[in-house]
Amino acid sequence: MKEEKEIIPVIVVGGGPCGIAAAAELKKRGIESLIVEKGSVTESIRRYPKRMRFFSTAENIEIAGIPFATGNVKADRNEALQYYRKVALYFKLKFQLNTTVKAVEKEGELFKVITSGETLYAQKVVIATGYFDLARQLNIPGENLPHVDHYYDEPYAYSFQHVVIVGAGNSGVEAALELYRHDVHVTLVARGEDLKPTAKYWLVPDIKNRIKEGKITLITNAEAVRIDEKSVTLDVAGETRVLPAEHVFLLVGYLPDGTLLQDSGLKPEPISLLTPHNTKTYETDVKGLYLCGTILAGIHTEKVFIENGREHAIAIAEDIGGSF
């Protein structure tokens, strides 16, 4: 006798804040879901710098109506990890962790969710994979050397060394200040004429003063063109400059996973990675397949945060709830 396959009401791809928000909002409406996550719960936040503090206030990154209790106006990484885990526990959400979703295929009225371990079946699917997992590449020689990272973690391994940070946005500024305060010789490389305007406003006066004092070096109108074992070669307004570097951070941003979107029958724009969808329900051109959170912004990841991504979760849950 042929064994019947288990059909899950909704599979949520991605276990970050927006994926948890979507599953929690569904649960509030009596709809069970399974969150399939390639890493741990809130993997992206776990990989943030260990002492990072959020730009948004704690109130603005609450999800599913659960208050975010903190002694500070802005929560830090550790508080966020605790909070989102507790929200998942409160709603008794189901997870399948350390499982990569390779494709989502429509099969009649159902979806086949093809993972690294097995094929799952669902009535609806929500893709909430965010963007932090895929770092932008400079595609220069030496980018994959052991002393080069696309993610900054903490300062202690780099004290008394020369560190070059490529990227003068929020991540670069925050890393430069923390490294400087742990006795690191820091050089910050900016592609434009100054720091990017995305830097947290309360950090800008701090780093400007450190640059003025000569404690942090800022090189503008520059691009990294080569990384070697102990140095970084820059093109600075057409001139070559070589910097000593015992470690290099390439903090030039992150991208959503366009491959997964394509392998799920969607058609993101080749350059922007924006994917056609209903702007009210966030359902894509594939009926029953939804996008939630930063994945909706394509490469413009600065336009969607937890505070508006959580609204996607509500709209999606309401639309799915009307079909069950």
N, C-alpha and C positions, 0 to 999 in steps of 0.2 A: 504494500500500500504506500502510495506516494505521500511523503511528509509535507504538510502545509507550511509555507514560509510565514514567519512572524511579520506582521505589518504594523509598523510604528506610526502613530497618528502624525507626528511632526518630528523631523530630524533637524536640529540646529547645528550648522557647521561652524565651529568656533566657540571656545569657552572663555572669551574675554568678557568685559563688562556688558557690551551690547548683546552678545549671545546669551549671557545669563539673564539679562533684562528681558529678552524675547521669550525665553523659556519660562521665566517667572510670570510674565504677563499672560502667557498661555495657561499656566497652572491656575492663575486667579480666575480664569474663565472655564476651568474644569477640563482643560485639554492637556494630556500628557505629552511629553516630548523626551527626546534623547539628545544630549549635547555631545557631539563628536569633536574632539580636540586633539591636535597633533602633538601637543606637549602636556603641560600640567594645567590645572585650573588657573585662569588669568595669567597664562604663560607670558604674554607681552609685558604685563606689569612686573612680573617676577624678574624680567630681564632689564628693567629700568635701572639706572644708577641707584645704588643702595641707599643713598641719602636724598633722593630726589623729592621735591615737594610739587604738588600739582599746581598748575596755573589757575584752574577753576576753584571756586570755594567748595567745601565739602558738601554743602547743600545742593550744588549744581551737578555733582556726580553721584548723587543718590539714585537708586533705581527701584522700580516696583513699589514705590511708596514707603520704603523702609528707611527710617532716619539714619543718617551717618553721624554718629556721635564722636566728636573729637574735641580736644581742648584747644585746637588751633582753628583759625578761619580756613586755612588751606591744609588739606590732608597730605601726609607723606606716603611714600611707597609702601611701607610696612602696614600703615593703617588701612590703606586701600586693599592690600592683600587679605587682611583680616576681614574687612567689611564685605567684600564680594563673596568670599568663602562662606561667611555667615548667612548672607542672603540666600545662597544656593542651599545651605543646610536648612534654613527656615522653610523654604518652599519644597524641600525634599526632592530637589532636581536630580535627574539621572545623568551620569556622565559615562562616556567611553573615552578614556584618556590615552595619550601616546599612540594615537591612531590617525593616520593621514588620510584625508579624503582626496581621492585622485580624480573622480568625475561623478557627476550626477546625471543620470540618464532617465528620460521620461519613457515609461513603458505602459502604454494604455493610460489608465487613470492613476497609476502608481509611479513612484520614482525608485530607481535603483541607485543606491548610494554606494559607489565602489570605493572601498578603503584599502589600506595597506594590508589588512588582515582578512577581510571577508566582504561580502556584499550584503548590504542592509536594504530593507524596503520600507517606504514611507508614503503616506498620503500627501503630505506637504513637506517642503524643504525651505529652510531659511539659511542663507549664507551670510555669516557675520564674522568673516575672517580678519577684518581689520587690515593693517598694513605693516605693522612693525616687524614682521617676520622676514621681510625681503628687503635687504639694504640696497640702496642705489650703488651701482658700480661705476668707478671712474674708468675702468678698462685701460689701465696703464701698467707698464712693466713693474713687477714687484708688489702688486696689490695683494697677492695671496701669500706673501711671506709670513713666517710665524709671528713676527713682532708687529704685525699690522692688524688692527681690529676695526670693525664697522660699528661696534657697540662699546660704550664706556661703562665701566662697572664701579670701581672705587679707586682711590688714589694711592693706596699704600705700597703697591708693587713698583711705583715709579719714582719714589723719592730720590733726590740727588742725581737724576738722570735728565737728559734732553728729550722732551716729548714734543712732537709736532701734531697739531690738530688741524685737519683740513675741513673747513666748514665753520662759518661764523654766525650760524643761526643759534637758536635756543640751546640745542644740545652742546654745541661747541663752546659757547659762552659759559654755560654751567660747568662743563668739565674743566675748562681753563681756570676758572676761579678756584675750584676745589683742588686741582692739582697744584696750583701756585701756593695754596695754603698748607700744602704738605711737602714743601721744599723741592718742587719740581721746576726745572727750567722749561717754561712753556712758550711755544711760538704758535700763534693762531693765524691761519691762512684764510684770507677772505677773497672770494672771486670778484666781488664788487669793490666800491670805493670806501665802504665802511661795514660795520656789523649789519646783519640782516635785521629788519624791523620786527621779526617774529620773536626776538629775544625777550624773555620775561622782563617787564618794565622795571622791576625792583632790582634787577641784576645789572642793568645798563650803567647807572652811575658808578657802581662798584668797579666794573671792569674798565670803564673809561678812565677812572682814576688810577687803576693799577697799570694801565698802558702808559698813561702820562708820567707815572713815576718810574717807568722802565722795568717794572717787575714782571710784566707780561709783554711779550713782543707781538705786535699785530702787523702783518704784511698784507697790504691790499692790492687789488688789481692783479691777483696772482692765481696760478693754477698749478697743481702738482702734475708733473709729467713723467716722473720716474721715482721709484723707491728702491734703495739698495739696503744692504745689511745695517749700515750705520749712518745713512743719510737719506735726505729727500731732495730731489731736484725740482725747482720751480721755474715756471716761465712768469716773470714779473714784468708786465707791460712790454713784452718782447725781449727781455734780457734774461739770461740764465743765472740762477742763484742756487747754490747748494747749501743746505742746512744740516747740521749734525742732528741725528735722530736715533735714539736707542729704542724708541717706541713711537708708533704712528697710529693716530685715530682718524679714520675717514668718516666724519660725522656729517654727511652730505644729504641725509634724508632717507626715506624708506618708501616702498611702493606696494600697492595691493597685488595680489596674485592673479594676474590676467590669464594665466594658463588654466587655472581652475575654472574661471568663468567661461572660457572658450570650450573647455572639455565638458561643460555642463549645458552646452547648446545655446549659450548666450553669445552676443556679438558686441563686445566692448569696442569702442573706438580705438584704432591702433595706437594713436599717440596719447590721447587723454585718458584712456581706459574707462571713460564714462560709459555706463551700460544703460540702454533704454529700459525704462520702468515707469509704472504708474506713480505719479508724484504724491498721490494721496494714500495709496495702500502699500506702495513699494513692491508690488508684484511685477515681475519681469514679463517679457513677451512669452515666456514659457509658463503657461497657466499652472498655478500652484507653487511656483518657485519664486521666493522673495529675497531681497537684499536688505541688510540691516546694518547701520553704522557707517564707519569710514569707507567701507568698500563702495558705497554709493558715490563717493567724491572722486573716484579715479585717482589720478596722480596729484590732485589738489587736496592732499590730506589735511591741510590746515583749515579746511572749511567745515569739517564734521568732527565733533568731539563727543564725549560721553553725554554731555548735556543736551545735544540735539539727537544723538544716536538713540538715546532712551525713548525719545518721542517716536522714532521709527518703530521700536518694539511694541509700543502701545497700538499704533495704527495697524501693524501686521497682525497682532493678536486679535484685534477687533474684526479684521477682515476674515481671518481664518475661522474665528468663532462663529461667524455668520454662515459658514459652509458645513459645520458639523451638526 
